[in-house]
Amino acid sequence: MRKLDHKFPSVALLLVVLLISSKCINNVAGREAEDDDYEDEFDGRTDNTEMNEEKKHNSAPLATDDNGIEITYESPKYDIANFYFIDHFDDTEMSQKLWVKSQAKKDDIAEEIAKYDGIWNWEAPQRIVWKDDVGLVLKSKAKHAAIAARLVKPFTFTENKHLVVQYEVTMQEGQECGGAYIKLLSADPESEDLTMFNDKTPYTIMFGPDKCGNDIKMHFIFRHVNPINGSITEKHCRKPKERLEEPFKDKLPHLYRLVVRPDNTYEISVDHKVINIGSLLTDFTPPVNPPSTIDDPQDKKPDDWDEREKITDPTAKKPDDWDDDAPPQVPDANAAMPDGWLEDEPEMIPDPSATIPEDWDFEMDGEWEAPLVDNPICEKAPGCGTWKAPLISNPNYKGKWRAPLIKNPNYRGKWTPRKIANPDFFEDLNPYKMTPIASVGIELWSMSNNILFDNLIITDDVNVALDYATQTFDVKRKYIEKKSDSVLNQTKAFFKESPWAWFVIAMIIVLPLTYYCFIYNNKKDGCADAKKTDAIQPDDISNADGGNGDKNSNSKKKKSDLEVKAADATETNAENEFPDDESDSKDKDLTESFEIEDGSEDKDGEESDVDAKKIGAIQPNDIRNDGGDGDSSKKKKSDVEAKAAGVIETDVLDDDTDDKDKESTESFEVGQGHKGGEEDTTKPRKRRVRKDES
């Protein structure tokens, strides 16, 4: 028990923490375990048919909403007539038939990186997993990747139709440099073959997030056709005021929506939050319509054109009393040195207590000089050293003289070239009418992999897009919000409902500290103090009486002959402490002897002495000190000597008590080596203890 009592607070602490933590995290742990089961079932599946068949019969239960209804994911239901394109990627077999991977190569780039060899796959998300929810994932990084699909029907920009593009992106590994945008490919012969889809394929709109380092963008680029010469120019939307950093690092799904209206206005939202609105006519660079006039490129500024508004006065002269070299400050002529100023005392003196360092090398380090310290004499004086008058402003200081400025009589204003009519001028008042869209494509180069695209739709009705998001993205967000009700939040709620838990926590902290500081340390210090003395200790008595020594003694080095004999003596002593008829008869014939022969090597002798002390064997010094015949200059008795003396004394008392042992004689014979009361350590010694029954 004595060895276990200091462990009790630690065990109690562990039990209480487990009790509270298990109650706090029970719900979350249950949900996570359930999700892990779905992940394990989904991992490693390559048979899309088998996966689709199983999805028809299973749906993963999630959290519950505010009304207590279980949140589950189901593939969205829709009317294809409301969409120009739609793919939730859950029906993997159908989706793989819809999308075409590019086999093209980029121009003007090294052959080894020119090919579009990025890997695409249909799979469930890594973190937020529903068994039924699948997305299109870019698996590779640092590779060009392109994939495209045709629209159900081409989208044409008419006066009564909105363009609504909406899709989800999850940066499952985060993103440092790369994009997640899509391209709406133009209805053009060059974009007819989707296997040749590349960065130069004509597109009408490019939309989506992009990041490289600290440069974060939300692209909305449309290609405008010049109505006069047919040239195409990319028009870039102005940046939103808010920085969009979270989608690139939180590894969660985000919803991106672009709405372009027939009145030439646009709206961009992320997770249903509008981040940018504007006009196609005024909020793009370069502007859609060019200026009506331009500068005449043939016009040049005349050589005598003077653009200076003011010039220095040529008639001004510097006054005769103007001193350009006068200093801004001069010593105060009225100041006087304070009384008690010690001019002959330096402000700093060498440190009188400093000494030359021992490693100072005069040849390498030069002459040694003590460091300077403040002169203690100057502490009580107004000052020491050379006195100088304080500085004051110089009344004669005026600085450098410069001539004043006057209006330039020849000033003709800023020169600008004359304006001429812009030969390329046109006015497109309805840039909304863009090139029709025939396909949608994803063409990327990213330094991060596992970019997941999901629920990509193109429609002409904002309400249809909102309803579709309710069935898909909003369900995910509800699940994420429920799942984000973390262990910390549940712990707070637990402590709010159970105030007694604060008392338990306080006890968990206070009790172990109190025990360690006031009880355990005191016991530890008491044992240490006892071992500093040669007095016999309770542990020693118990070991001598019961023979229950350290259980780990078997792991020590092999016992010497002396240790074996001493152990026998200890066992005999234990029997004498509890005498009976049988033991009395045995005591009459019992003889114990200890013989120690010290070798000639000091090392062996020292080891024998140490071994004897470990087991409590009696030593000659004990007898001499007890009888007064020993040399008082010898070293102090050790603990084991006291034990041996206690063993013999117990034997004598037992004999007297039982009236069976009439006389006890103890003798110690030490071999050759005593001269004048001093022990000759150069010769072998024999120590014998004999107890005869009279």
C-alpha positions in Angstrom: 0.0 0.0 0.0 2.9 2.3 0.7 4.0 2.1 -2.9 0.5 2.6 -4.3 -0.8 5.5 -2.3 1.0 8.1 -4.4 -0.6 6.8 -7.5 -4.2 7.1 -6.3 -4.6 10.8 -7.3 -3.4 10.0 -10.8 -5.9 7.1 -11.2 -8.7 9.3 -9.8 -7.8 12.1 -12.2 -7.9 9.7 -15.2 -11.3 8.2 -14.2 -13.0 11.6 -13.8 -11.6 13.0 -17.1 -12.8 9.9 -18.9 -16.2 10.2 -17.3 -16.7 13.9 -18.3 -15.1 13.7 -21.7 -17.1 10.6 -22.7 -20.3 12.4 -21.9 -19.3 15.5 -23.8 -18.2 13.9 -27.0 -20.6 11.0 -27.2 -22.7 12.5 -30.0 -19.8 13.7 -32.1 -17.9 10.4 -31.7 -21.0 8.5 -32.8 -21.4 10.5 -35.9 -17.8 10.4 -36.9 -17.6 6.6 -36.4 -20.6 6.3 -38.6 -19.0 8.5 -41.3 -15.8 6.5 -41.0 -17.8 3.3 -41.8 -19.1 5.0 -45.0 -15.5 6.1 -45.9 -14.2 2.5 -45.5 -17.0 1.1 -47.6 -16.4 3.7 -50.4 -12.5 3.4 -50.4 -11.1 1.3 -53.2 -14.2 1.1 -55.3 -13.5 1.1 -59.0 -16.6 -0.7 -60.2 -19.0 2.2 -61.0 -21.9 -0.2 -61.8 -21.7 -1.8 -58.4 -21.4 1.6 -56.7 -24.5 2.9 -58.5 -26.5 -0.2 -57.7 -25.7 0.1 -54.0 -26.4 3.8 -54.0 -30.0 3.0 -54.9 -30.6 1.1 -51.7 -28.6 3.1 -49.2 -28.6 6.7 -47.9 -26.2 7.9 -45.3 -27.9 9.4 -42.2 -26.5 12.7 -41.1 -27.3 15.3 -38.4 -30.8 16.6 -37.7 -32.2 20.0 -38.5 -33.8 22.5 -36.1 -37.1 20.6 -36.3 -35.4 17.3 -35.3 -35.7 15.9 -38.8 -32.8 13.7 -39.9 -30.6 15.4 -42.6 -30.0 12.9 -45.4 -28.5 13.4 -48.8 -30.3 12.5 -52.0 -29.5 13.2 -55.6 -31.4 16.3 -56.6 -34.7 16.0 -58.5 -35.1 18.4 -61.5 -36.8 19.0 -64.7 -34.3 18.8 -67.6 -36.4 21.4 -69.5 -35.3 24.1 -67.1 -31.6 23.6 -67.8 -29.2 24.1 -70.6 -26.7 21.9 -68.7 -26.9 20.0 -65.5 -24.7 17.3 -63.9 -24.6 16.4 -60.2 -22.0 13.6 -61.0 -23.8 11.2 -58.7 -24.8 9.0 -61.7 -21.2 8.1 -62.5 -21.9 6.0 -65.5 -24.0 8.7 -67.2 -21.7 11.5 -66.3 -18.6 9.7 -67.7 -20.4 9.4 -71.0 -21.2 13.1 -70.9 -17.6 14.4 -70.3 -14.8 14.2 -72.8 -11.1 14.3 -71.7 -8.8 16.5 -73.8 -6.0 14.8 -75.8 -4.6 18.1 -77.0 -1.2 19.7 -76.5 -0.3 23.3 -75.7 1.7 25.3 -78.3 5.0 27.1 -77.6 5.8 25.0 -74.5 8.2 22.2 -73.7 7.2 18.8 -75.1 7.3 17.1 -71.7 4.7 19.4 -70.1 2.7 20.3 -73.2 0.3 17.4 -73.1 -3.0 17.6 -71.2 -2.4 14.6 -69.1 -4.0 15.6 -65.9 -6.1 12.8 -64.2 -9.8 13.2 -63.7 -12.0 10.9 -61.6 -15.5 10.6 -60.2 -15.4 10.1 -56.4 -16.9 11.2 -53.1 -15.4 14.0 -51.1 -12.6 13.3 -48.7 -13.9 15.1 -45.6 -17.7 15.6 -45.9 -18.7 12.1 -47.1 -22.1 11.0 -48.2 -22.2 7.6 -49.8 -24.5 8.9 -52.5 -22.6 12.2 -53.2 -20.0 12.1 -56.0 -18.1 14.9 -57.7 -15.6 15.4 -60.6 -12.1 15.5 -59.1 -8.9 16.7 -60.6 -6.5 14.1 -59.0 -3.1 15.4 -60.3 -1.1 18.5 -59.7 1.5 20.4 -61.7 -0.1 19.0 -64.9 -2.3 20.5 -67.6 -5.8 19.1 -67.4 -8.8 19.7 -69.5 -12.2 18.2 -69.8 -15.5 19.3 -71.5 -19.1 18.4 -72.1 -21.7 19.6 -74.5 -24.8 21.5 -73.4 -28.2 19.9 -73.6 -29.1 22.7 -75.9 -27.1 25.8 -77.0 -27.6 29.0 -74.9 -28.3 32.1 -76.9 -28.3 35.6 -75.4 -31.7 37.1 -76.1 -33.5 40.1 -74.6 -35.7 38.2 -72.2 -33.3 35.6 -70.9 -30.8 35.6 -68.1 -27.6 33.6 -68.0 -27.2 31.8 -64.7 -24.1 29.7 -64.1 -23.7 27.9 -60.8 -21.4 25.2 -59.5 -19.6 24.0 -56.3 -15.8 23.7 -55.7 -14.0 22.0 -52.8 -10.3 22.6 -52.5 -9.7 19.4 -50.6 -6.0 19.9 -50.3 -6.1 23.7 -50.1 -4.7 25.9 -52.9 -1.5 28.0 -53.1 -1.3 28.5 -56.9 -4.0 27.5 -59.3 -7.6 28.0 -60.4 -11.0 26.3 -60.2 -12.8 28.3 -62.9 -14.9 27.0 -65.8 -15.2 28.1 -69.4 -18.4 28.4 -71.4 -17.2 27.4 -74.9 -18.5 29.4 -77.9 -20.5 27.8 -80.6 -17.6 27.8 -83.0 -16.1 25.3 -85.4 -12.8 25.4 -83.5 -14.5 24.2 -80.3 -16.5 21.5 -82.0 -14.0 18.7 -81.3 -13.8 18.5 -77.5 -10.9 16.1 -77.6 -8.8 19.1 -78.8 -10.0 21.4 -76.1 -7.1 23.6 -74.9 -6.2 27.1 -73.7 -6.8 28.6 -77.1 -10.2 27.1 -77.7 -12.7 30.0 -78.3 -14.9 30.7 -75.2 -17.6 33.2 -74.5 -17.3 33.5 -70.7 -14.7 32.4 -68.1 -15.9 32.4 -64.5 -14.6 31.2 -61.2 -11.9 31.5 -58.5 -8.2 31.7 -59.1 -5.2 32.2 -56.8 -1.4 32.4 -56.9 0.3 33.5 -53.8 -1.4 36.6 -52.4 -3.0 37.4 -55.8 -6.6 36.2 -55.3 -9.2 36.7 -58.1 -12.8 36.0 -58.9 -12.7 35.8 -62.7 -15.5 37.1 -64.9 -14.1 37.5 -68.4 -16.2 37.7 -71.5 -14.9 37.9 -75.1 -16.5 40.8 -77.0 -16.7 40.9 -80.7 -16.0 44.2 -82.5 -19.0 44.9 -84.7 -16.9 46.8 -87.2 -13.9 44.6 -87.9 -14.9 41.3 -86.0 -11.8 41.4 -83.8 -12.3 39.8 -80.3 -11.1 41.5 -77.1 -11.2 40.0 -73.6 -13.1 42.2 -71.1 -12.0 41.7 -67.4 -14.4 42.5 -64.6 -13.1 44.7 -61.8 -12.0 43.0 -58.6 -14.5 42.7 -55.7 -13.7 44.7 -52.6 -13.6 41.7 -50.3 -10.7 39.2 -50.4 -11.8 35.6 -50.9 -9.2 33.7 -48.9 -11.4 31.1 -47.1 -12.4 29.0 -50.1 -8.7 28.3 -50.8 -7.7 27.1 -47.3 -10.8 25.8 -45.4 -11.1 22.7 -47.6 -14.9 22.9 -47.6 -17.4 23.1 -50.4 -18.3 26.6 -51.7 -21.0 27.7 -54.1 -20.2 30.1 -57.0 -22.9 31.8 -59.0 -22.8 34.2 -61.9 -25.9 36.0 -63.2 -25.8 38.1 -66.4 -29.0 40.0 -67.2 -30.3 41.4 -70.5 -30.0 44.9 -69.1 -26.2 44.5 -69.2 -25.8 44.1 -65.4 -24.1 41.2 -63.7 -24.0 39.8 -60.2 -21.5 37.4 -58.6 -22.1 35.6 -55.4 -20.2 33.1 -53.2 -22.2 30.9 -50.8 -25.4 33.0 -51.6 -23.5 36.2 -50.6 -23.2 38.8 -53.3 -19.6 40.0 -53.6 -19.7 41.9 -56.9 -22.2 43.8 -59.0 -21.8 46.1 -61.9 -22.4 46.9 -65.5 -21.0 45.3 -68.6 -20.6 48.8 -70.1 -18.7 50.6 -67.3 -17.1 48.0 -65.0 -14.8 46.2 -67.3 -11.2 46.8 -68.5 -10.8 47.7 -71.3 -14.2 49.2 -71.7 -16.6 47.6 -74.2 -17.0 50.8 -76.3 -13.9 52.7 -77.4 -13.7 56.5 -77.1 -15.2 58.6 -80.0 -12.0 60.7 -80.3 -8.4 60.0 -79.9 -5.1 61.9 -79.7 -3.6 62.8 -83.1 -0.5 60.6 -83.3 1.0 63.1 -85.8 0.7 66.1 -83.5 3.9 67.2 -81.7 4.7 69.8 -79.0 6.4 73.0 -80.4 9.9 73.7 -79.2 9.1 77.1 -77.8 6.1 75.9 -75.7 6.6 77.0 -72.1 4.7 74.9 -69.5 6.2 76.6 -66.4 3.5 78.4 -64.4 6.0 80.3 -62.2 9.7 81.3 -62.5 12.3 82.8 -60.2 12.3 86.7 -60.1 15.3 87.7 -62.2 15.4 91.1 -60.6 15.7 89.9 -57.0 19.0 90.3 -55.1 20.3 88.9 -51.8 20.4 91.5 -48.9 23.9 92.6 -47.8 23.3 91.4 -44.2 22.2 87.9 -45.2 24.7 85.3 -43.9 24.2 82.0 -45.6 26.8 80.3 -43.3 25.2 81.4 -40.0 24.6 78.3 -37.8 21.0 77.7 -36.6 22.3 77.5 -32.9 25.0 79.2 -30.9 26.3 78.9 -27.3 24.5 81.0 -24.7 26.7 83.9 -23.9 24.9 84.6 -20.6 25.4 81.1 -19.2 27.9 80.5 -16.5 29.5 77.3 -15.1 27.6 75.9 -12.0 29.3 76.1 -8.6 31.0 72.9 -7.7 31.7 71.8 -11.3 34.8 69.5 -11.3 36.7 70.4 -14.4 39.7 68.4 -13.5 37.7 65.2 -13.0 36.9 63.0 -16.0 33.3 61.8 -16.5 34.5 58.2 -17.1 37.4 56.4 -15.4 38.9 52.9 -15.9 37.2 50.2 -13.8 39.5 49.7 -10.8 38.0 46.2 -10.2 38.7 45.0 -13.7 41.4 42.4 -14.3 43.2 41.1 -17.4 41.4 38.1 -18.8 43.3 34.8 -18.5 43.1 34.2 -22.2 44.3 37.7 -23.2 47.1 37.5 -25.7 49.1 40.7 -25.9 50.6 39.8 -29.3 47.2 39.0 -30.8 44.9 41.3 -28.8 47.2 44.3 -28.2 47.6 46.3 -25.0 44.8 45.6 -22.5 42.8 48.5 -21.2 40.3 48.3 -18.4 36.7 49.2 -19.4 35.4 52.7 -18.5 32.8 53.3 -15.8 31.1 56.4 -14.4 33.4 58.4 -12.2 31.9 58.0 -8.6 33.2 61.5 -7.6 30.9 63.1 -10.2 27.7 61.6 -8.7 27.4 64.3 -6.1 28.8 67.2 -8.2 26.9 69.2 -10.8 29.2 67.8 -13.4 32.7 66.8 -14.4 35.1 67.5 -17.3 35.2 70.5 -19.6 32.2 72.7 -19.1 30.4 74.0 -22.2 27.7 76.6 -22.4 24.3 75.3 -23.6 23.2 76.1 -27.2 20.4 78.5 -28.0 18.7 79.6 -31.3 20.8 81.9 -33.4 18.8 85.2 -33.9 20.8 85.9 -37.1 20.2 82.6 -38.7 18.2 82.9 -42.0 19.3 79.9 -44.0 20.3 79.8 -47.7 19.0 82.8 -49.7 16.8 82.0 -52.7 15.1 84.4 -55.1 11.3 84.5 -54.8 9.0 83.0 -57.5 6.8 85.1 -59.8 4.2 84.2 -62.5 5.7 83.2 -65.8 4.7 85.8 -68.4 5.4 83.2 -71.2 3.2 80.4 -69.7 1.0 78.7 -72.3 -0.4 75.9 -70.2 0.1 72.1 -70.4 0.5 70.9 -73.9 -1.8 68.1 -75.2 -2.0 66.7 -78.7 -5.1 67.7 -80.7 -8.1 65.3 -80.8 -9.2 63.6 -84.0 -12.1 61.2 -84.7 -11.4 57.6 -83.7 -11.4 55.6 -86.9 -12.2 52.4 -84.9 -15.0 53.9 -83.0 -18.2 51.9 -82.4 -21.0 52.0 -79.9 -22.3 48.7 -78.6 -25.1 49.5 -76.2 -26.0 45.9 -75.6 -22.9 43.9 -74.9 -25.1 41.2 -73.2 -25.7 39.7 -76.6 -22.5 37.6 -76.7 -21.5 34.6 -78.8 -23.8 31.7 -78.2 -22.6 28.9 -75.9 -22.4 25.3 -77.0 -20.2 23.5 -74.4 -18.8 23.9 -70.9 -15.2 23.0 -70.1 -12.7 23.0 -67.3 -9.1 23.8 -68.3 -6.6 24.1 -65.4 -3.1 24.0 -64.3 -2.8 23.7 -60.5 -0.2 23.1 -57.9 -2.8 21.3 -55.7 -4.6 18.1 -56.4 -8.0 16.7 -55.4 -10.0 19.7 -56.6 -13.6 18.6 -56.5 -16.3 20.1 -58.9 -19.9 19.3 -58.2 -23.5 20.3 -59.2 -22.6 22.3 -62.3 -25.7 23.9 -63.9 -26.5 26.4 -66.6 -30.0 27.9 -66.7 -31.9 31.1 -67.5 -33.9 31.3 -64.2 -32.3 32.4 -60.9 -35.1 30.7 -58.9 -34.3 27.4 -60.5 -30.7 27.8 -59.5 -31.7 28.7 -55.9 -34.0 25.7 -55.7 -31.3 23.4 -57.0 -28.8 24.8 -54.4 -31.4 24.1 -51.7 -31.3 20.4 -52.6 -27.6 20.2 -52.8 -25.3 22.8 -51.4 -27.6 24.0 -48.6 -27.9 20.4 -47.3 -24.2 20.1 -47.2 -23.9 23.4 -45.3 -26.4 22.3 -42.7 -24.5 19.1 -42.2 -21.2 21.0 -41.9 -22.7 23.4 -39.4 -24.0 20.5 -37.3 -20.7 18.7 -37.6 -18.8 21.8 -36.7 -20.6 21.8 -33.3 -17.3 20.5 -32.0 -16.3 18.9 -28.8 -15.4 22.3 -27.4 -19.0 23.6 -28.0 -20.5 20.5 -26.5 -18.1 20.7 -23.5 -19.3 24.3 -22.9 -22.9 23.2 -23.0 -22.2 20.4 -20.6 -20.6 22.7 -18.1 -23.4 25.2 -18.4 -26.0 22.4 -17.7 -23.8 20.8 -15.0 -22.2 23.4 -12.7 -21.0 20.7 -10.4 -18.5 19.8 -13.0 -16.5 22.9 -12.2 -16.1 21.6 -8.6 -14.9 18.3 -10.0 -12.3 20.0 -12.2 -11.1 22.1 -9.3 -10.7 19.0 -7.2 -8.8 17.3 -10.0 -6.3 20.1 -10.0 -6.1 20.9 -6.3 -5.9 17.4 -4.8 -3.0 16.0 -6.7 -1.0 19.3 -6.2 -1.7 19.3 -2.5 -0.8 15.6 -2.2 2.4 16.0 -4.1 3.5 19.2 -2.3 2.7 18.3 1.3 2.5 14.5 1.6 4.5 12.7 -1.1 7.4 15.1 -1.0 7.5 14.9 2.9 7.6 11.1 2.7 10.3 11.2 0.1 12.4 13.7 2.1 12.0 11.6 5.3 13.3 8.5 3.6 16.2 10.5 2.2 17.1 11.8 5.6 17.0 8.4 7.2 19.4 6.9 4.7 22.0 9.6 5.6 22.4 8.0 9.1 23.6 4.6 10.1 20.6 3.9 12.3 18.6 0.8 11.5 15.4 1.5 9.5 12.0 -0.2 9.5 12.6 -1.5 6.0 15.9 -3.1 7.1 14.2 -4.8 10.1 11.4 -6.1 8.0 13.9 -7.5 5.5 16.0 -9.0 8.2 13.0 -10.5 10.0 10.8 -11.7 7.2 13.4 -12.0 4.4 11.1 -9.9 2.2 13.7 -7.8 0.6 13.6 -6.0 -2.7 11.8 -8.2 -5.2 14.2 -7.0 -7.9 17.2 -8.4 -6.1 17.3 -11.2 -8.7 18.2 -8.6 -11.3 21.4 -7.6 -9.4 24.7 -9.2 -10.0 25.4 -12.7 -8.6 25.6 -12.9 -4.8 28.9 -13.5 -3.2 29.5 -16.4 -0.7 29.2 -13.9 2.1 25.8 -12.8 0.9 24.6 -16.4 0.8 25.8 -17.1 4.4 24.4 -13.8 5.7 21.0 -14.6 4.1 21.0 -18.0 6.0 21.7 -16.1 9.2 18.8 -13.8 8.6 16.5 -16.7 8.0 17.6 -18.3 11.2 17.0 -15.1 13.1 13.5 -15.0 11.8 12.8 -18.4 13.2 14.2 -17.4 16.6 11.8 -14.5 16.8 8.9 -16.9 16.6 10.1 -19.9 18.7 8.1 -23.1 19.1 9.0 -26.6 20.4 10.4 -27.7 17.1 12.5 -24.6 16.6 13.8 -24.8 20.2 15.1 -28.3 19.6 16.7 -27.1 16.4 18.4 -24.1 18.0 20.3 -26.4 20.4 22.2 -28.0 17.5 22.5 -24.9 15.3 25.9 -23.4 14.6 26.4 -20.5 12.2 29.7 -19.3 10.9 30.8 -16.6 8.6 34.2 -16.7 6.9 35.5 -13.9 4.8 38.7 -14.1 3.0 39.9 -10.8 1.5 42.0 -11.1 -1.6 45.2 -9.3 -2.2 43.5 -6.9 -4.7 41.9 -3.8 -3.3 39.1 -3.9 -5.8 38.0 -7.3 -4.8 38.1 -6.3 -1.1 36.0 -3.2 -1.8 33.4 -5.3 -3.6 33.2 -7.8 -0.7 32.7 -4.9 1.8 29.9 -3.5 -0.4 28.3 -6.9 -0.7 28.5 -7.4 3.0 26.8 -4.1 3.7 24.0 -4.9 1.3 23.0 -8.0 3.2 23.7 -6.9 6.8 26.7 -9.1 7.6 28.5 -8.4 10.8 31.9 -6.8 10.6 34.9 -6.8 13.0 34.6 -3.1 13.6 31.1 -3.7 15.1 32.5 -5.9 17.8 35.4 -3.7 18.6 33.1 -0.6 18.9 30.6 -2.4 21.0 33.2 -3.7 23.4 35.2 -0.6 23.5 38.3 -2.4 22.2 38.2 -1.0 18.7 40.1 2.0 17.4 37.9 5.1 17.7 39.5 6.6 14.5 38.0 3.8 12.4 35.1 4.7 10.1 31.6 4.9 11.4 29.5 1.7 11.6 27.3 1.2 8.5 23.7 0.2 8.4 24.5 -3.4 7.7 26.8 -3.6 10.8 24.0 -2.4 13.0 21.7 -5.1 11.4 24.2 -7.9 12.1 24.6 -6.7 15.7 20.8 -6.8 16.0 20.7 -10.3 14.6 23.1 -11.7 17.3 21.5 -9.8 20.1 18.1 -11.3 19.2 19.6 -14.8 19.3 20.9 -14.3 22.8 17.6 -12.8 24.1 15.7 -15.7 22.6 17.9 -18.2 24.4 17.4 -16.5 27.8 13.6 -16.2 27.3 13.1 -19.9 26.7 15.4 -20.9 29.5 16.7 -23.5 27.0 20.0 -21.8 26.1 22.1 -21.5 29.2 25.0 -19.7 27.8 25.9 -17.9 24.6 29.4 -17.4 23.5 30.4 -15.3 20.6 33.9 -15.1 19.3 35.5 -13.4 16.4 38.9 -14.5 15.2 40.7 -12.4 12.8 43.6 -13.9 10.9 47.1 -12.6 11.0 47.4 -8.9 10.6 46.8 -7.0 13.9 49.7 -5.0 15.2 49.3 -2.4 17.9 45.5 -2.2 17.5 45.8 -1.5 13.8 44.7 -3.8 11.1 47.1 -5.1 8.5 45.2 -5.0 5.3 48.0 -6.6 3.3 47.3 -10.2 4.5 44.1 -12.3 4.1 41.7 -12.0 6.9 39.2 -14.5 8.4 36.2 -13.5 10.4 34.4 -16.2 12.3 31.2 -16.0 14.3 30.4 -19.1 16.4 27.5 -19.7 18.7 27.7 -22.8 20.9 24.9 -24.3 23.0 26.1 -24.9 26.6 
